[in-house]
Amino acid sequence: LKQVFNKDKTFRPKRKFEPGTQRFELHKRAQASLNSGVDLKAAVQLPSGEDQNDWVAVHVVDFFNSINLIYGTICEFCTERTCPVMSGGPKYEYRWQDDMKYKKPTALPAPQYMNLLMDWIEVQINNEDIFPTSVGKCKEEVL
């Protein structure tokens, strides 16, 4: 089991909302509506009286958790040998640039690209300037 939860191998820890907080309640509401077979358009609409930035933040974290779970199930089949390029089919190749280690767009094997991407997303989600933990304090210009 140690390998399953190794950050560099497969699953990453699921991001959670603190019980008793407004975002925790919004998360529960979002999960209830998405799991009830309701129209998806209605399920993602901003609930009356809620802050739009908090609602978006909840869905971003939920989306990250879902992508992380999906990636964790396929990553053992996509190795640097079997997936030497991060691509979107034969016409599209994704290159990594982060202005730190990779100053220019750089072709990378898909697993390395995905690890860098997931790390980058985690940094964004943990950035208090982008996703503050206090409800109602998201910067509108960021989201």
N, C-alpha and C positions, 0 to 999 in steps of 0.2 A: 504493500500500500504506500510505502514511502515514495516510490517512483510516481504514483498517480498524482500526488500532491506536490511534486517537485516543480517549483515555479519555472524552471528552465525546460521542463519536459512536456507537461500536459496542462492540467487544470491549474488555474490560479484561484486563490481564495475568493469566494463570492463577496462582493461589496454589499454591505448591509446598512440599513437605516436604524438609528437608535430608537428602540421602543418608547412610546410615549411622546414622540416628537410629531410635529405636523407632517413632515416628510414621510415618516413611518405610516401615518394614517393615509396619506395620499398613495403611497405604495400599495397598501392593502386594498384601497379602492380600485386602483388600476388593475391589480391582479384579479380581483373579484370580477371586474367587468370583462377582462380579457379571457378569463377561464369560463365564462358563463354562456358562450356561444352567441354573444351579442354582436351586433353590427360593429365592425372594427372602427368605422368612422366615428360612430357615437362613443365608442370606448375611449378614444384618445382625445376627445374634446375636453377642453378645460372645464372642470366642474365650477359651477356658479360660486362666486365669492373667493375663489382660490387664486393665488399668485401664479401668473403664467410662467415665470422663470423657475419657480419651484416645481411646477408640473413638468416642465421640460427636463429639468435636472433629474427628477425621478425616473423618467423614461430613458434618459441617456444611460443612467446606471443600470437599469433593467436590460437595456439593449446590450451593453457591455457584458453583463453577466451571461446573457443568452449566447452571444457570439463566442465568448470564452468557453462555454460548455460545448458548443458545436465544434470549435477548433480542437478542443481537447479530445474529441472522439475520432478525429481524422488525422491528427498530427503524426501518429505512428506510421501512417501509410505515405506520408509526404516527407521524405528525408532530403538531405542535401544532394544525395545521389539520384533519387527518383524525381525530385522537383528542383532542378538546378536554377530555375528562373521563376520569379514571382510574376505571373502573367494572368491576363483575363482573356484567355483564348489565344489563337495564333496572331492576332493583330495588335494585341496590347501587352506591353511589358511595363511593370511598375518598378520604379527605382526609388531608393531611399535617400532622403536628404534631411539632415537634422540641424545643420549649421554648427554642429559641435564636432563630432567625429567624422561625419560624412558631409563635407561642405558642398559637394557637387552631387547631383543625382547619380546614384551608384547602383548597378545591377547586383542583386544579392540572391542567394538561394531562397526559395519560398519560406522555409522554416525560420531562417535568420530574419528575413523581412517581417514575418508575422510576430516574432518575439520582440523585435524593436517596436513594431506598431502597438502591440499590447502594452509594452512598458510605457510608451509615449502616452497612450490613452489613460493609463493609471495615473501618470503624473498630472495630466490635465484634470482628471476627476478629483485628485487630492489637492489641487491648487485652490486655496481659499479665495483667491481673487476671481476665479472662474466659477467655482462651485462652493460658495460659503456654506458652512454647516448651520448657520443661523437662518431660519426661515425668513423669507421676504427680503434678503439682502443680496440676491444675485444682481450682477451688473447687467442692465438691459443691453448695452452695446456688445457684450460678449456673447450672449445667447440670442 
